[in-house]
Amino acid sequence: MSRALPEGLRRTLRRFAGLSAVERVLVSGAAVVVALLVGAVMLLGSGYVASCREPALFLAGTSFCFDPVAVYAAMYQGAFGTPVNQALTLQRMTLLIFTGLAFAIPYRAGLFNIGAQGQFVLAALATTVSLLALGPLVSGPVATAVLVPVGLLAGAVVGGLYGLLPGVLKTRYGTNEVISTLLLNFIATGVAVVIVKRAFNNPEIQGTVTRSIPEAATLQPWLFPPGTRFSVPVLAATLLLVGGFWWLLNRTTLGYDIRVLGRQQAAAVFGGVDDDRVTVLSMVIAGAVAGLGGGLYVMMVVGRWQVGLPALGFDGIAVSVLAGNNPVGLVPAGLLFGALQSGGLAINFQLGIPRELVDVLRGLVILLVATPELFRIVGRRLQRQGRLRPAGGESG
C-alpha cells in the first residue's frame, strides 16, 4: 500500500520518522531560522505595497513601511524584555501546557480530543460558581487554604465529566471522538452562556460576566510585579505535573496500555488490554487536565467567568503536535507559543503593524516549526500500519 504514495513523499516521511531526539531539536531550530527568514521577506513585501506616513526602512533606494529587524526586536522585547512581558509569556505557556496535555494523552491512546476548549470553558465556570458559593462561608487565614483547592477540584471534576461523555459515546455507540468532541465545544459554550445569563450574571457590568471571585481565591504573583496575573508556584506545580504524566505514560501499567493501544489496537486487545477502559480513562484524564487549566485561568488571570474566553483549547492542539505529543516537549513548545502571542501584541502596539499581518507572521512560524514534527508523526503512524517501511528497509 505504501507504493500508492509518491516516491518523494515516501522518502520524506521515512526520513522524518527515523529522526533521533538530537536531530529533531536541530530540525526544529533550523525551521525557526527558515520561518524568520521567510517572515522577513513577507514583511518586506507587505511594507513595499503598504502606505505609511514615514517609511521604516530604505533598502536599495526603495522605501518600506515595515523593518523586519525592528519587528523581530519588538517581538523579543514584547515576550521577554520586561518582567511584565516575561510574566505574560509564562502565563500563556503554563495554560497551553494544560490544554496541550489534554490532547497529547488521548492521542497516545489513538484518540483525538478536539474538545479541550469546551472542557476548559465549563471548568472555568464551575470554578467560578464554586468559589462564589463558598467564599462567604470562609474567612481569615484559612480562606485561601480552602478556596484554592476547592476551585481547582471543581474545575478538574467538571472537565473530567465532560471528557467522560465522548469516551462513553465512543465505547458504547462507536461515535467518532473527533466529531463528538468538536460539537461538544459549541454545546459547552452555549450552555455556559445561558447559565451565566440566567443565574450568575453580574448586573453591574454590561455583558455576560459573573461577579469576581473572592480575593482569597486569586493566585497572587510571586517574584513578578503586582498585577502581572502570573503565579510562579503555579508554573512550578505545572512542571511537576508534566513530569508526573511522563512517569504515568512511561513507568506505569496504565501508561503502557495507553501507548500500546495507540500503536496497535488489535494487538493490544489480543494481549489483554481493555480498550474501552483505557479509552474512557484517557478522555476523563484529558478533560480533568483541561479543567485544571480552566480553573487556573479564572483564579490566576481574569478572576471571574466572562464570555469570550481565549481559544486555548485549540491552541493546545498545535502545541501538542509541535511537542510530538510528548508531555516534556510541551514545555518548550508552550514557551514558543507564549512568546509568539505576547510578542505579537507588542508588534501591534509598538509598531502599528496590522493585527492581521501579525497573525500571519505568527502562523508562519508555527506552521514551519510544526511541519517537520507532523511529518514524523505521520511517518511513524504509517510504519506501524505497515504502509511505510523503516529507513534502510526499502530500496530507492
C-alpha positions in Angstrom: 0.0 0.0 0.0 3.0 2.3 0.5 3.5 2.3 -3.3 0.3 4.4 -3.5 2.3 7.3 -2.0 4.5 9.3 -4.3 8.2 8.3 -4.1 9.4 11.7 -2.9 6.7 11.8 -0.2 7.6 8.3 1.0 11.3 9.2 1.3 10.5 12.4 3.2 8.1 10.6 5.6 10.6 7.7 6.1 13.4 10.2 6.8 11.5 12.2 9.3 10.1 9.1 11.0 13.7 8.0 11.8 14.9 11.2 13.3 16.7 10.9 16.7 15.9 13.3 19.5 19.0 15.4 18.8 18.1 15.5 15.1 14.6 16.6 15.9 15.9 19.5 18.0 18.3 20.6 15.2 15.5 20.4 12.6 13.2 22.5 14.8 15.9 25.1 15.3 16.5 25.2 11.5 12.8 25.5 11.0 12.7 28.6 13.3 15.5 30.2 11.3 13.8 29.5 8.0 10.5 30.8 9.4 12.2 34.1 10.5 13.8 34.5 7.0 10.5 33.8 5.2 8.8 36.2 7.6 11.3 38.9 6.9 10.7 38.6 3.1 6.9 38.7 3.8 7.3 41.8 5.9 9.4 43.5 3.2 6.8 42.6 0.6 3.9 43.9 2.7 5.9 47.0 3.6 6.5 47.7 0.0 2.9 47.7 -1.0 1.6 49.3 2.2 1.1 53.1 2.6 2.6 54.9 5.5 3.4 58.5 6.6 7.1 57.7 7.2 8.9 54.6 5.8 10.6 52.4 8.4 13.4 51.2 6.1 15.2 52.3 3.0 16.8 49.5 1.0 18.5 49.7 -2.4 16.8 53.0 -3.0 13.3 51.6 -2.1 11.3 52.6 0.9 9.4 50.0 3.1 6.8 50.6 5.7 8.0 47.7 7.9 11.5 46.9 9.0 11.9 43.1 9.7 14.8 43.7 12.2 12.7 46.2 14.2 9.7 43.8 14.1 11.7 40.9 15.5 13.3 43.1 18.1 9.9 44.3 19.2 8.7 40.7 19.3 11.5 39.7 21.5 11.1 42.7 23.7 7.3 42.0 24.0 8.0 38.4 25.0 11.0 38.7 27.3 12.1 42.3 27.6 10.5 43.3 30.9 9.2 41.3 34.0 5.7 42.1 32.9 6.2 40.7 29.5 8.0 37.7 30.9 5.1 37.0 33.2 2.6 37.2 30.2 4.7 34.8 28.2 5.0 32.3 31.1 1.3 32.7 31.8 0.4 31.7 28.3 2.9 28.9 28.3 1.5 27.5 31.6 -2.1 27.4 30.4 -1.1 25.9 27.0 0.7 23.1 28.7 -2.6 22.1 30.3 -4.6 22.2 27.1 -1.7 20.5 25.3 -1.8 17.7 27.8 -5.5 17.4 27.1 -4.7 16.5 23.5 -1.5 14.6 24.0 -2.7 12.0 26.5 -5.7 10.7 24.4 -3.5 10.9 21.2 -1.1 8.4 22.8 -4.1 6.1 23.1 -5.0 6.6 19.4 -7.7 9.2 20.2 -8.2 12.8 19.0 -9.6 15.0 21.7 -10.7 18.2 20.0 -12.9 19.1 22.9 -10.4 20.7 25.3 -11.9 24.1 24.6 -15.3 23.0 25.8 -13.9 21.3 28.9 -11.9 24.4 29.6 -14.9 26.7 29.3 -17.2 24.6 31.5 -14.5 24.0 34.1 -13.8 27.7 34.3 -17.5 28.3 35.0 -17.6 25.5 37.6 -14.6 27.0 39.4 -16.2 30.5 39.4 -19.5 29.3 40.7 -18.0 27.1 43.5 -15.8 29.9 44.7 -18.7 32.4 44.7 -20.8 30.0 46.7 -18.1 29.1 49.2 -16.5 32.5 49.5 -19.0 34.0 52.0 -18.7 30.9 54.3 -14.9 31.1 55.0 -12.7 34.0 56.0 -9.5 34.7 57.7 -6.1 32.9 57.2 -7.8 29.6 56.2 -9.8 31.1 53.4 -7.0 30.7 50.8 -6.2 27.2 52.0 -9.8 26.2 51.5 -10.9 28.1 48.4 -7.9 27.4 46.1 -8.1 23.6 46.4 -11.9 23.7 46.0 -11.7 25.9 42.9 -9.2 23.6 41.3 -11.1 20.5 42.2 -14.3 21.8 40.8 -12.6 22.6 37.5 -11.0 19.2 37.3 -14.2 17.3 38.2 -16.4 19.2 35.7 -13.7 18.9 33.0 -13.3 15.2 33.6 -17.0 14.6 33.5 -17.3 16.5 30.2 -14.4 14.4 28.9 -16.2 11.2 30.1 -19.1 11.9 27.7 -17.2 11.5 24.4 -15.4 8.5 25.9 -18.7 6.7 26.7 -20.1 7.7 23.3 -17.2 6.1 21.6 -17.0 2.9 23.6 -20.8 2.3 23.8 -22.0 3.5 20.5 -18.9 3.8 18.3 -19.2 7.6 17.9 -16.2 9.2 16.3 -14.5 11.2 19.1 -13.4 13.9 16.7 -16.9 14.8 15.8 -18.3 14.4 19.3 -15.6 16.5 21.0 -15.8 19.2 18.3 -19.6 19.5 18.7 -19.4 19.4 22.5 -17.2 22.6 22.3 -20.2 24.5 20.9 -22.6 23.0 23.4 -20.3 23.9 26.3 -20.1 27.5 25.3 -23.8 27.8 24.7 -24.7 26.1 28.0 -22.2 28.2 29.9 -23.6 31.5 28.4 -27.2 30.5 29.3 -26.3 29.5 32.8 -24.5 32.8 33.5 -27.2 34.9 32.0 -30.0 33.3 34.0 -28.3 32.6 37.3 -24.9 34.3 37.8 -24.8 37.4 35.6 -23.3 40.5 37.3 -25.9 43.2 36.8 -23.3 45.9 37.5 -21.4 45.1 34.3 -22.8 45.1 30.8 -22.3 41.8 29.1 -22.3 38.1 30.0 -20.0 38.1 33.1 -20.1 36.8 36.6 -19.1 38.6 39.8 -15.5 38.5 40.7 -14.3 35.5 42.8 -13.1 36.2 46.4 -9.7 37.8 46.8 -8.5 34.9 48.9 -9.0 32.6 45.9 -6.9 34.5 43.5 -3.4 33.2 42.8 -1.1 36.1 43.5 2.1 36.8 41.6 5.4 36.0 43.2 8.8 37.3 42.0 6.9 39.4 39.5 5.4 42.8 39.8 1.8 43.0 41.2 -0.9 42.9 38.6 1.1 40.6 36.2 -1.5 37.8 36.6 1.0 35.1 36.8 1.9 32.8 39.7 5.3 31.2 39.9 4.1 28.4 42.2 1.6 27.5 39.5 4.4 27.2 37.0 6.3 25.0 39.4 3.3 22.8 40.0 2.7 22.6 36.2 6.2 21.4 35.6 5.8 18.7 38.3 2.5 17.7 36.6 4.3 17.4 33.3 6.9 15.1 35.0 4.1 13.1 36.6 2.4 12.5 33.2 5.7 11.5 31.7 6.1 9.0 34.5 2.5 7.8 34.0 3.0 7.1 30.3 6.4 5.5 30.6 6.5 3.8 34.0 3.1 2.6 34.9 0.8 -0.2 33.7 -1.9 2.3 32.6 0.7 4.2 30.6 1.8 1.1 28.9 -1.8 0.2 28.0 -2.3 3.7 26.6 0.8 3.6 24.4 0.2 0.0 23.2 -3.4 0.8 22.3 -2.3 3.9 20.4 0.3 2.0 18.4 -1.7 -1.1 17.5 -5.2 -1.5 18.8 -5.7 -5.1 17.5 -2.5 -6.4 19.1 -3.2 -4.5 22.4 -6.7 -6.1 22.7 -5.3 -9.5 21.8 -2.7 -9.0 24.5 -5.3 -8.4 27.2 -5.7 -4.6 27.2 -9.2 -3.4 28.0 -9.6 -0.9 25.2 -12.9 0.5 26.4 -11.4 1.2 29.9 -8.3 2.8 28.5 -10.3 4.9 26.1 -12.6 6.2 28.8 -9.8 6.9 31.3 -7.8 8.7 28.7 -10.7 11.0 27.8 -11.5 11.6 31.5 -7.9 12.4 32.4 -7.7 14.7 29.4 -10.9 16.5 30.4 -9.7 16.9 34.0 -6.4 18.4 32.9 -8.1 20.9 30.6 -10.5 21.6 33.5 -7.5 22.4 35.7 -6.4 24.9 33.1 -9.8 26.5 33.0 -9.8 26.8 36.8 -6.3 28.3 36.8 -7.4 30.8 34.1 -10.1 32.1 36.4 -8.1 32.1 39.6 -4.9 33.5 38.1 -5.9 35.7 35.1 -9.4 37.1 35.0 -10.9 36.5 38.4 -14.3 35.7 37.0 -16.1 33.9 34.2 -16.8 36.0 31.1 -17.9 35.3 27.6 -15.2 35.2 25.0 -12.6 33.0 26.8 -9.5 32.6 24.6 -9.2 29.6 22.4 -6.5 27.9 24.5 -8.1 24.5 23.9 -7.5 24.8 20.1 -4.0 26.3 20.5 -3.2 23.4 22.8 -3.6 21.0 19.9 -0.9 22.8 17.9 1.3 22.9 20.9 0.9 19.2 21.4 1.6 18.4 17.7 4.8 20.6 17.9 5.9 18.7 21.0 5.4 15.3 19.3 2.6 14.7 21.9 5.3 14.2 24.5 4.5 15.8 27.9 8.1 17.0 28.4 8.1 18.5 24.9 5.1 20.7 25.8 7.3 23.0 27.9 9.5 24.4 25.1 6.6 24.2 22.6 4.3 26.1 25.0 7.1 28.6 25.6 7.4 29.2 21.9 3.6 29.8 21.5 3.5 32.0 24.6 6.4 34.1 23.3 4.7 34.5 19.8 1.4 35.5 21.4 2.9 38.1 23.8 5.4 39.3 21.3 2.7 39.6 18.7 0.8 42.0 20.9 3.9 44.2 21.2 4.4 44.3 17.4 0.9 45.6 17.0 1.0 48.2 19.8 4.6 49.5 19.4 5.0 49.5 15.6 1.4 49.8 14.5 1.6 46.8 12.2 -1.8 45.5 11.3 -3.1 42.7 13.5 -3.8 40.5 10.5 -0.2 40.7 9.4 1.0 39.8 12.9 -1.3 36.8 12.9 0.1 35.7 9.5 3.6 36.1 10.8 2.9 34.1 13.9 1.1 31.4 12.0 4.0 31.2 9.6 6.4 30.5 12.4 4.1 27.9 13.9 3.5 26.2 10.5 7.1 25.8 9.5 8.2 24.7 13.0 5.4 22.2 13.3 5.6 20.7 9.8 8.7 18.5 10.4 7.1 17.1 13.6 3.9 16.5 11.7 5.8 14.6 9.0 7.4 12.5 11.7 4.1 11.6 13.3 2.5 10.7 10.0 5.6 8.6 9.0 5.6 6.7 12.3 1.9 6.0 12.1 2.3 4.7 8.5 5.2 2.5 9.6 3.1 1.0 12.4 0.3 0.3 9.9 2.8 -1.4 7.6 2.2 1.1 4.8 5.8 2.5 5.0 8.9 0.6 5.7 11.5 1.9 8.1 14.6 3.7 6.7 17.0 1.2 5.2 14.3 -1.3 4.7 13.1 -0.1 1.3 15.1 0.5 -1.8 15.2 3.7 -3.8 
